């Protein structure tokens, strides 16, 4: 099937559920995909553990972020890179919050390029929030903090929700600093962390822009009639624990019976900026589907 024929098919009215109000789209995504984030008040604080200046002029701070609340205390590390001056010469630089696989240095995190353009870069390593060991391993991190176990309620959050929650708590700290322009902030992630960045940005409207790269199924790609991954692939790999238990109910013949579509996720980010990146050779990410889902969500 040619790309144009596939594009035409995906844009047919029957292939996309009509967009709803933001609250209704959020409810459907929480109930059947990512799960409900616990509404348990916590206070957030942070401190700089160490600070250094590179030969390039950017300042690197190693941070410790602390959550305090009824469940107790939970801490996680983060990194912050500050330019000599902000973008446009502003002394308060805008911030890119990267939900990352690894800490700096990493060839996929171009610190010098970002700070050289006048932006601050905050880096959060996702496994510092909760492990990614698959098959329902909720034995540590934020899962243990909130008492999430393998036997979850049907709409109880999965690890994507936890990683997104961690990014928002880092944002809490960044907002409190006063030396950053968090009104011009972006959250970004790749692959499973692209899914996370989209869910984080959909829930947390403080982010002025949301950027995903190859987020695929459960991210920007259509959850109906796509050509990439399917629910059964997540069950087989054990990564079903990224989502709520209800997600697995739509495997096999029920795949296209979901009461939601990923266009709901993208539409929740409106009217803020959204950038969906897709590698043309990443068949698993279903790039044509990501494009058409973004196009459909643009109605919002």
ChimeraX attribute file (.defattr): number of C-alpha atoms within 10 A of each C-alpha:
attribute: neighborCount
match mode: 1-to-1
recipient: residues
	/A:1	6
	/A:2	7
	/A:3	9
	/A:4	10
	/A:5	10
	/A:6	15
	/A:7	15
	/A:8	11
	/A:9	14
	/A:10	21
	/A:11	16
	/A:12	9
	/A:13	10
	/A:14	9
	/A:15	15
	/A:16	21
	/A:17	16
	/A:18	14
	/A:19	19
	/A:20	15
	/A:21	11
	/A:22	16
	/A:23	9
	/A:24	12
	/A:25	21
	/A:26	20
	/A:27	14
	/A:28	19
	/A:29	22
	/A:30	22
	/A:31	21
	/A:32	23
	/A:33	27
	/A:34	29
	/A:35	27
	/A:36	20
	/A:37	16
	/A:38	13
	/A:39	6
	/A:40	9
	/A:41	11
	/A:42	15
	/A:43	12
	/A:44	18
	/A:45	17
	/A:46	21
	/A:47	13
	/A:48	15
	/A:49	11
	/A:50	11
	/A:51	12
	/A:52	12
	/A:53	14
	/A:54	10
	/A:55	7
	/A:56	11
	/A:57	15
	/A:58	21
	/A:59	17
	/A:60	20
	/A:61	19
	/A:62	17
	/A:63	22
	/A:64	18
	/A:65	19
	/A:66	19
	/A:67	21
	/A:68	14
	/A:69	12
	/A:70	11
	/A:71	14
	/A:72	10
	/A:73	12
	/A:74	17
	/A:75	16
	/A:76	21
	/A:77	20
	/A:78	21
	/A:79	21
	/A:80	21
	/A:81	25
	/A:82	27
	/A:83	25
	/A:84	20
	/A:85	19
	/A:86	21
	/A:87	20
	/A:88	11
	/A:89	10
	/A:90	13
	/A:91	15
	/A:92	20
	/A:93	26
	/A:94	22
	/A:95	30
	/A:96	25
	/A:97	26
	/A:98	24
	/A:99	26
	/A:100	21
	/A:101	19
	/A:102	16
	/A:103	15
	/A:104	15
	/A:105	9
	/A:106	11
	/A:107	8
	/A:108	11
	/A:109	17
	/A:110	13
	/A:111	21
	/A:112	17
	/A:113	10
	/A:114	18
	/A:115	25
	/A:116	19
	/A:117	15
	/A:118	24
	/A:119	29
	/A:120	30
	/A:121	26
	/A:122	26
	/A:123	26
	/A:124	26
	/A:125	21
	/A:126	26
	/A:127	18
	/A:128	19
	/A:129	23
	/A:130	23
	/A:131	17
	/A:132	18
	/A:133	13
	/A:134	16
	/A:135	16
	/A:136	18
	/A:137	17
	/A:138	22
	/A:139	16
	/A:140	16
	/A:141	17
	/A:142	24
	/A:143	20
	/A:144	14
	/A:145	16
	/A:146	16
	/A:147	12
	/A:148	19
	/A:149	15
	/A:150	13
	/A:151	10
	/A:152	16
	/A:153	14
	/A:154	16
	/A:155	20
	/A:156	23
	/A:157	25
	/A:158	25
	/A:159	29
	/A:160	29
	/A:161	27
	/A:162	25
	/A:163	27
	/A:164	27
	/A:165	21
	/A:166	24
	/A:167	27
	/A:168	21
	/A:169	20
	/A:170	26
	/A:171	21
	/A:172	18
	/A:173	18
	/A:174	20
	/A:175	16
	/A:176	13
	/A:177	11
	/A:178	10
	/A:179	13
	/A:180	21
	/A:181	20
	/A:182	23
	/A:183	13
	/A:184	15
	/A:185	22
	/A:186	22
	/A:187	27
	/A:188	24
	/A:189	22
	/A:190	22
	/A:191	19
	/A:192	20
	/A:193	25
	/A:194	29
	/A:195	29
	/A:196	31
	/A:197	31
	/A:198	32
	/A:199	27
	/A:200	26
	/A:201	27
	/A:202	23
	/A:203	19
	/A:204	17
	/A:205	16
	/A:206	18
	/A:207	24
	/A:208	20
	/A:209	22
	/A:210	27
	/A:211	22
	/A:212	25
	/A:213	23
	/A:214	27
	/A:215	28
	/A:216	29
	/A:217	26
	/A:218	28
	/A:219	27
	/A:220	32
	/A:221	33
	/A:222	30
	/A:223	26
	/A:224	21
	/A:225	15
	/A:226	22
	/A:227	18
	/A:228	19
	/A:229	17
	/A:230	20
	/A:231	20
	/A:232	16
	/A:233	13
	/A:234	20
	/A:235	16
	/A:236	10
	/A:237	10
	/A:238	16
	/A:239	19
	/A:240	22
	/A:241	25
	/A:242	27
	/A:243	23
	/A:244	26
	/A:245	23
	/A:246	19
	/A:247	26
	/A:248	20
	/A:249	14
	/A:250	16
	/A:251	17
	/A:252	11
	/A:253	7
	/A:254	12
	/A:255	17
	/A:256	17
	/A:257	12
	/A:258	17
	/A:259	11
	/A:260	25
	/A:261	27
	/A:262	26
	/A:263	28
	/A:264	29
	/A:265	28
	/A:266	27
	/A:267	25
	/A:268	24
	/A:269	25
	/A:270	18
	/A:271	12
	/A:272	15
	/A:273	12
	/A:274	20
	/A:275	14
	/A:276	21
	/A:277	17
	/A:278	24
	/A:279	13
	/A:280	11
	/A:281	9
	/A:282	12
	/A:283	15
	/A:284	18
	/A:285	27
	/A:286	24
	/A:287	26
	/A:288	23
	/A:289	26
	/A:290	25
	/A:291	18
	/A:292	21
	/A:293	26
	/A:294	23
	/A:295	15
	/A:296	22
	/A:297	22
	/A:298	14
	/A:299	11
	/A:300	17
